[in-house]
């Protein structure tokens, strides 16, 4: 790699690599120390093509969700199924990995600006700005940026656009799927909201059961399925359809029971 080689967004890859390494080392204990991230399905990652892959996920914190994905994806690509032991897998991280984030969030301070350099596709939200509801047109430059990222590699997006659970899926994600026809891989995370503050930077509670499930790519008829059909598929895939509200309490109870068993076993 040339020292000043850049990606399509003008980021110097050498600098991006070192930022991922440093942030990865600093964040590793949040998922493999203070808490132990339980991973399922990471073998799916190794079989994906190098470009035009869209990951869709529920959203619980601003940054910890993405940090976890960088860890899990890179560990899997280095042959580590469902574990992130030994952070050495980030020595040569996947550099064509991007994530969609709100522009106002990524410009809210020095730390978010540093994080943005690791792969943020910063877009202007059409429904929310500075804590207030708004209604504005989608910027075509934002759509173009997502297309550029898909052409170059993998893109992570949170189709609800908020960390509040069971909020509606934004139709923009369905439009991107229908028009650009990426492979769509669902991810379901849990426990991050209990582990960290809203930004995902401060540890709020230790020994929390965290889970990270990667599901099989969605089967989508890009030509014939409607936007509404795709939205519904996303809701079910990331377990944010209203019907999942009925099983959340039971799921949390079982997770806590499992954690209690682990504590008893460890003495």
N, C-alpha and C positions, 0 to 999 in steps of 0.2 A: 504493500500500500504506500503510495506517495505521501510524503509528510503533509502536503497541503491539498490532498485530494478531497473533493467535496461531494455531498449528495445532491439530489435535485433541488433541495431547499437552501443550498448554499452553506450548510454546516460542514465544518472541517471534520472529516471522519476520525482523524487521529485524536482530536480533542474530545469528540463524542465518545470514543472508545474509553478514554481515561475517565471521563465523567461517569460513565456506566460502571466501570470498575470500582471507583471510589464510593459512589452511592450504593452500589451492591454490597460492598464490604460493610459499610456503616449500617445498612438496613437488614443484613442477614440474620442477626440475632432476634429481630422482631418476629421472624417466622421459624427460626430454628434455634431458640434459646429461651427468651421470655415466654414465647408460645411455640407450639409445634404444629406447623401447617400440615394438615392431612390432605394429600393430593391423590386424585383419582383420574385416570384416563390420559396421562401425559404421553403414552405411546402413540396417540393420535398425532401429536406434533411432528414426530419424525417422518411421517408419511405425507406431509403436506408439500405442495410445490413452493418454490422460493418467492413467488409473487402472486398477487391478486387473491389474497386470503384476508377475509374480514372476520375478526373475532367480535362477538357480541356478548355483553355481560351485564348482569345487574351491578349496581353501584352502591358502595357503602361508605367510602371515604374519598377525598380528593386525590390523594397520592399513594396511599398504601396499596390500593388495589392494583395500580399499575406496577409498583415496585415488585409485588408478588408475581405478576405475570412475567416480568423480565427474568426473575429468578427461575420460575418453573419452565418457561420456554427454553432458556439457554441450557438449563440442566438436562432437559429432555434431548435437546439437539446434541449433547455430549454423551448420550447413552444412559442417562440416569433416569430410570423409570420411577415416577411417583416419589421422588425424594430430591432434596436440595442440600444434601450433605456436602461439605467441603466446597466453599465458594469459588474454588479454582475454575469452575466452568465459565466464569465471567472474564477470564483472561483474554479470550477471543470471542467477545459477544456478537450476537447477530446485530448488525448495524442498520439493516434495512427494516427495522421494526419501528412503527409509529403508533401514536395514540391520539384520538380526538379529544380536545379539551376546550373549555370556554376561554376565550381570549382574556377576559377581565380577570379570571383566576390566575392565569399564567403570567400576567403582568402586575400582580398584586404585591410584589416585593422581590428582593434580590434572590431569595431561595427558589421561588417558582420560576424565575427567569433562567436560573441555572438548570432546573429540572427540564424546562422547555427545550433546552439544547439537546437533550437526550432523545428527542423524537416527537415532540408535541406538534400536532396540526391544530393550531389555535384558531378557533372560529368564533364569530359573533352569534350568540344565541338569539333566536328570533322571538322568543317568548318571555325572556327574563333578562333584566339588566340592573345591576347595582341594587339588588334586593327588591325590585319592583317588577310587576307584570308589564310586558310590552307586547306589541304586535307589529313586527316589521318584516320586510321582505328578506328572503334568503339571499346572501351575497354569492354571486356566481363564482367569485374568486375562491370562496371557501369550498364549494363543490369541486372546483378544478384542482384544489390542493389535495383533496381526498383521492381524486382520480390519479393524480401524480404519485401519491404514496402507494396506492394499490398497484400501479404499474411498476413501481420500484421494489415493493416488498409486501409486508404484512401490516395490517391496520387494526388497532383495538378501538372499539367504540362502545359507549354506554348509551344505548338507544332511548333510555328514559330521560337522559340529560340532567339528572338530579340524584342525590344520594337518598332521597326520601323513597321508601319502598312502596311498591304497587301504584306508582304514578303511571299515567298513560305512556305508551311507546310513541316516540316522535316519528311521524310519517316520513321524515327526511331520510331516515335509515333505510326504510323499505324502498324508497325511490332510488337510492344508491344501489341497493341490491338488484333491483329490477333492471336498471340501466347499465351497470358495469359488470353484472353477472359474476361476482366473486364467489369463491368457496366460502361458505358461512359456517363458522365454528362457534357453537354456544359455550359459554362458561358460566357456572353458578358458584358464587363465593358466599361464605357465611362466617360470622364471628368477628369480622373486621370492625363492625360498628361497636362491638363490646370491647374490643382490644384497644382501639385508638380513638383519639378525638376526631372531629369531623374532617379536619384536614389530613388526618392519617400521619401526623408527624409526632405527636405526643402519645406516649403509652399510657392508656387510661386504666387498664387492668391486665394483670399477668395470669398465666395458666388458663387462658380462654381456649375453648375448642374452636379452632379455625379450620374451615374446609374449603377445598378448591377442586371443583369437578369440571373436567373438560369432556364435552359430549361429542358424539359423532356429527360430522357436517350435516347440515339440513338438506333435505331433498326439496328443491324448489324448481317449479316449472316457470322459468323466467319470462317466457312468452305469454303464457295463458293465465297465470295467477294474478289476481288483482293486488293493489296496494293493501287493501283491507285483509286479504288472505295472508299476505306476508307479515303484516303487523301481528295478526293472531298467532302465526307460527312463532314469531319472536317472543311473544308473551309467554307461551307455553314452554319454549325452549330454555329461557332464562328464569323460569318459574316465577313470573310476575303477573300471570293471569289471576284475576280475582278469585278463581276457584282454589288457588294455592293458600289463600288466607286460612282455610279450614285446617290445614295440616301443619302450619308453621309452629304452633304451640307444642304439638306432639313432637315435631322434629327437634325443637330446642330442648325439650325434656329428655329425649333419648340421648342427645349429644352431651348433656350435662351428666346423665347417668354413666355414660361411657367414660367421661373425664374423671368422675368420682371413683370408678373401678380402677383406672390407671393410677390414681393417687394411692388407693389402698394397696395395690400391688407393689408400688414403690416404697410403701411404708411411710 
